[in-house]
């Protein structure tokens, strides 16, 4: 059986440090980032703001998309974020899943 997945981007502020990740449980994973668990990179840079995410029916597709996004230039990631979230709002606070 396969399960869905999510690709997401975290940051500390508008145009700040970016982190791209993948998970099967987006709310739980973002909460872990917010309290400083499991990702030393996010903890080091205080990446607590969810600014972009995409849902996939299969986790394998989410993993493939995460790899693509991680290979993107920073400007491409910023353009993607701003196309869906121009104010860089914290989507976790909005509970949009």
KEKE-3310 file (N, C-alpha, C; in steps of 0.2 Angstrom, whole numbers, plus 5000, padded with zeros to 4 digits):
npx = (5004:5003:5006:5000:5010:5019:5028:5037:5042:5052:5055:5064:5061:5054:5062:5072:5083:5081:5073:5070:5059:5051:5037:5025:5016:5011:5007:5012:5026:5029:5027:5036:5048:5045:5047:5060:5064:5072:5078:5093:5097:5086:5084:5096:5095:5083:5071:5055:5044:5032:5031:5027:5019:5016:5004:5004:4998:5005:5019:5031:5030:5031:5043:5051:5048:5053:5067:5069:5066:5075:5086:5084:5088:5090:5083:5072:5065:5061:5052:5043:5037:5032:5023:5012:5011:5012:5015:5022:5016:5014:5010:5007:5001:4989:4983:4980:4978)
npy = (4994:5011:5028:5045:5060:5075:5089:5102:5119:5128:5143:5156:5169:5182:5180:5173:5161:5145:5129:5114:5100:5083:5074:5062:5067:5082:5092:5087:5086:5099:5105:5098:5105:5118:5117:5113:5100:5086:5091:5097:5107:5116:5120:5126:5138:5143:5140:5141:5144:5139:5141:5136:5122:5106:5094:5076:5061:5050:5045:5042:5050:5063:5062:5062:5075:5083:5081:5087:5100:5103:5104:5115:5132:5146:5157:5152:5144:5155:5161:5152:5150:5163:5164:5157:5161:5176:5185:5178:5172:5162:5147:5136:5142:5146:5134:5126:5113)
npz = (5000:4996:5002:5003:5001:5005:5000:5006:5010:5022:5031:5039:5038:5026:5011:5017:5024:5016:5017:5011:5012:5014:5018:5026:5034:5036:5045:5058:5055:5052:5064:5072:5067:5071:5085:5086:5084:5077:5065:5063:5054:5052:5065:5068:5060:5064:5057:5056:5049:5038:5022:5009:5001:4994:4989:4986:4979:4980:4990:4984:4973:4979:4985:4974:4968:4978:4977:4964:4967:4977:4969:4962:4957:4969:4966:4958:4968:4976:4967:4965:4978:4980:4970:4975:4988:4991:5001:5010:5020:5036:5033:5042:5053:5048:5045:5033:5028)
capx = (5000:5006:5002:5002:5015:5019:5034:5036:5048:5052:5060:5064:5058:5054:5068:5077:5086:5076:5074:5065:5058:5046:5034:5019:5012:5014:5006:5016:5033:5031:5027:5043:5052:5044:5049:5067:5066:5074:5082:5098:5098:5081:5085:5102:5093:5077:5066:5049:5038:5030:5028:5025:5019:5012:5002:5004:4994:5010:5025:5036:5030:5033:5051:5054:5047:5058:5073:5069:5066:5082:5091:5083:5092:5086:5078:5067:5061:5057:5047:5037:5034:5028:5017:5006:5011:5016:5016:5026:5013:5015:5004:5005:4997:4983:4980:4977:4978)
capy = (5000:5017:5033:5051:5064:5082:5093:5109:5124:5131:5148:5160:5176:5183:5179:5171:5154:5140:5122:5109:5093:5079:5070:5059:5070:5088:5096:5084:5087:5106:5106:5096:5110:5123:5116:5112:5093:5081:5094:5102:5113:5120:5122:5131:5144:5145:5139:5139:5147:5135:5146:5133:5115:5103:5087:5071:5055:5044:5047:5042:5056:5068:5062:5064:5082:5086:5081:5092:5107:5104:5105:5122:5138:5149:5162:5148:5143:5161:5163:5147:5153:5170:5163:5154:5164:5182:5188:5174:5170:5156:5143:5132:5146:5146:5127:5126:5107)
capz = (5000:4996:5005:5000:5004:5005:4999:5009:5011:5028:5031:5045:5036:5019:5007:5022:5023:5014:5018:5007:5015:5012:5024:5025:5039:5036:5052:5063:5053:5053:5072:5074:5065:5075:5092:5086:5084:5071:5059:5065:5050:5054:5072:5068:5056:5066:5051:5059:5045:5032:5017:5003:5001:4988:4991:4981:4981:4982:4994:4979:4969:4983:4986:4967:4968:4983:4974:4959:4970:4980:4963:4959:4960:4974:4963:4956:4974:4978:4963:4967:4985:4979:4965:4979:4994:4989:5007:5014:5027:5039:5032:5047:5057:5044:5045:5027:5025)
cpx = (5004:5002:5004:5008:5015:5026:5033:5043:5046:5057:5060:5061:5058:5061:5074:5080:5080:5078:5068:5064:5052:5044:5027:5014:5014:5013:5011:5024:5034:5031:5034:5048:5052:5047:5057:5069:5067:5078:5086:5098:5092:5082:5091:5099:5086:5071:5060:5043:5037:5027:5026:5024:5015:5010:5002:5001:4999:5016:5030:5036:5032:5040:5054:5054:5052:5065:5074:5070:5073:5087:5090:5087:5087:5081:5071:5062:5058:5052:5041:5034:5029:5022:5011:5006:5015:5018:5021:5023:5015:5009:5002:5000:4990:4979:4977:4978:4972)
cpy = (5006:5023:5040:5055:5071:5085:5100:5113:5128:5137:5151:5167:5177:5184:5177:5164:5149:5133:5118:5103:5090:5075:5067:5063:5077:5092:5094:5086:5095:5108:5104:5102:5116:5123:5114:5105:5090:5085:5099:5108:5118:5123:5128:5138:5146:5145:5136:5141:5142:5140:5143:5126:5113:5096:5083:5065:5050:5048:5047:5048:5062:5068:5064:5072:5086:5086:5086:5099:5108:5106:5112:5127:5142:5154:5158:5146:5149:5162:5158:5149:5158:5169:5160:5158:5171:5186:5184:5172:5163:5152:5138:5136:5146:5139:5125:5119:5103)
cpz = (5000:4999:5002:5004:5002:5004:5002:5009:5017:5027:5038:5044:5029:5016:5012:5020:5021:5015:5015:5010:5012:5018:5022:5029:5040:5042:5057:5061:5054:5061:5074:5073:5070:5082:5092:5086:5077:5066:5062:5061:5051:5061:5072:5065:5059:5061:5054:5055:5039:5027:5010:5004:4995:4990:4985:4984:4983:4985:4989:4975:4973:4984:4979:4966:4972:4980:4968:4962:4973:4975:4960:4961:4965:4971:4961:4962:4976:4974:4964:4973:4983:4974:4969:4985:4994:4995:5012:5021:5029:5038:5037:5052:5054:5044:5039:5024:5026)
residu = (UNK:UNK:UNK:UNK:UNK:UNK:UNK:UNK:UNK:UNK:UNK:UNK:UNK:UNK:UNK:UNK:UNK:UNK:UNK:UNK:UNK:UNK:UNK:UNK:UNK:UNK:UNK:UNK:UNK:UNK:UNK:UNK:UNK:UNK:UNK:UNK:UNK:UNK:UNK:UNK:UNK:UNK:UNK:UNK:UNK:UNK:UNK:UNK:UNK:UNK:UNK:UNK:UNK:UNK:UNK:UNK:UNK:UNK:UNK:UNK:UNK:UNK:UNK:UNK:UNK:UNK:UNK:UNK:UNK:UNK:UNK:UNK:UNK:UNK:UNK:UNK:UNK:UNK:UNK:UNK:UNK:UNK:UNK:UNK:UNK:UNK:UNK:UNK:UNK:UNK:UNK:UNK:UNK:UNK:UNK:UNK:UNK)
# end
